[in-house]
């Protein structure tokens, strides 16, 4: 774990990290989030009869588009030539609602955590937008990084500790 923030210089000014001397490696990140909703809203989404159209398809496409635009949205993020973006959305009857999982990959000099998190967040926002006419009380919750691979820091994975909640493996 680094003992200082990488985007702050010695005078306290914000800066973009210089990755020019870093090795190009295969990197991957996975983010997860959820959209809680009424059971009837979940059923409507899966019926394909939502007023605005196919909620799941629109959310997947929005997540993919957002990952590609991360450097335009998040200050100090490097623009990346992403090699893969995948957004999976599944029903979670216990929630009730939807689980959203976004994977981003690159062969590059910096990680893709922000791209995965952005894809997940925008997919969740799109679900809300597409179904808000029938359920304004939906909640977007638990957006977090669950795994990252590659780069100098190697492999990191979040796991659930039954006593303390999520912890890094």
N, C-alpha and C positions, 0 to 999 in steps of 0.2 A: 504494500500500500504506500503510495507516495505521501510524503509529509508536507507537501505544499500544493497549492493550486497551480495548474500548468498554464492557465489563461491569464495570469496576473504576473506582471514583471516586477523587478526589485523595487520600483517606485510606487507600486500599487495600481499601475495603469493596466487596463484590459489589453490583451494582445492575442493575435492568432499564433498558435504554436507552429514553429518551423519544423516540418516533417521531412525536409529535403534530404537529410542524411540517414533517414530510417530505411530499413530494408523493406522491399516489397514482399508481402506475405499474404497468404490466403486468410481472410478474416470473415467471421460470421457472427451475427447477433440475433437473438430471439427475444421478442417482447410479448407480454400478455396483458390483456385488459378485459373488462366485462361491462356489459350494459344490462342493468337490472330493469325489468319491465313487468307489467301485468301479464298473467298467463294468456289472456285473450289477445294481447298485442303480439306475443310470441307466436301464437297460433295464426294470427293474421299474416305475419311476415312469412311463415312457412307455407301458407296457403297460396301465396303469389298474388293475392288480391289487394295489396296495399295501394292506396290512391296514387302514389308517386311512382309505382312500378316495382321492379325486382330489387328489394332492399339489400339483399346479400350480395348480388352482383355489383350494384352501385358502390357498396361499402368496400368490396375487394378492390375495385378499380380505383376508388378514391385513395385507399391506403397505398397502393402501388404508385400512383401519381405523387402523393405526398412524400414518399421516401425519396423519389427522384428530385424533389424540390427542397429537401431539408436544409441545404446550405443557404437557400434564399429566405428561410423562415427562422433559423436559429443563428444568432450572431456568433461569429468566430468558428463555425463549422466549415470544414474544407469541402469543396465540391468533389464528389466521388463518381467514378465510372462504375456504377453498381453492376455486378454480374448476375445477381439474382435477387428478386423480391417476391415473396409469397405471403399471401394473407389468407388464413383459414378462419372460418367462422362456423361455430357449432352451437347447437342448442344446449342449454343447461337448465333442465327442468327444475332442479333444486333451487336455483337462484330466485325466481325464474328469470331467464334472459338468455343472453348470448355470450359465449367466450370467444374472444378475438385473439389470434396468435399471428404475429408478423415476424418473418425471417428476412434478413437482409444480408447479402454477401458481396465481397469485393476482393480483388487482388490489388492491394494497395499499401500505402505507407501509414495509414491511420484507420482506426476502427469504425465500425458501422452501427454502434449502439444507438446513436441518435436517429439514424435512418429507420431502424426497427421500431424504436419508440414513437417516432413521428408517424410511421405507417399505421401502427396500432391505434394511436390517438385519433387520427383523422378517420380511420375506419369506424371507430366508435362514435365519433361526432356525426358521421354520415348516417349511421343507423338511427341516431337520435333525430336527425333532420328528416329522414324519410318516414319516420313513424310518429313524429310529435303531434300530428293532427289527432291521433287517437289516444296518445298517452304522454302528456307533458310532464308527468312525474317520473319518467325514466331517469335512472342514475348511471353515470359513467364512473366506474370504480376500479380500483386495483391495477392501474396501469404501472407496469414495472418491467425491468429487464430480468429475464430468467436465465439467460446463458450468453456467453461470448467466448469465441475461440480465435486464436491467432494473435500475432503481434508479440511484442516484448513481454507483456504480462501473461501471455499464455491463455490457458483455459480457466474460465470462472463460471460457476454454476450456482444458482440460488437453490436452496433446499429448505423444506419446511421442518422446523424444530418444534415438536409438539408443545414444548414449554414456553419458548420465547418467540415464536413466529418465524418469519423468513430470516435466514442467515446465509452468508456466503460459504460455499463449500471449498 
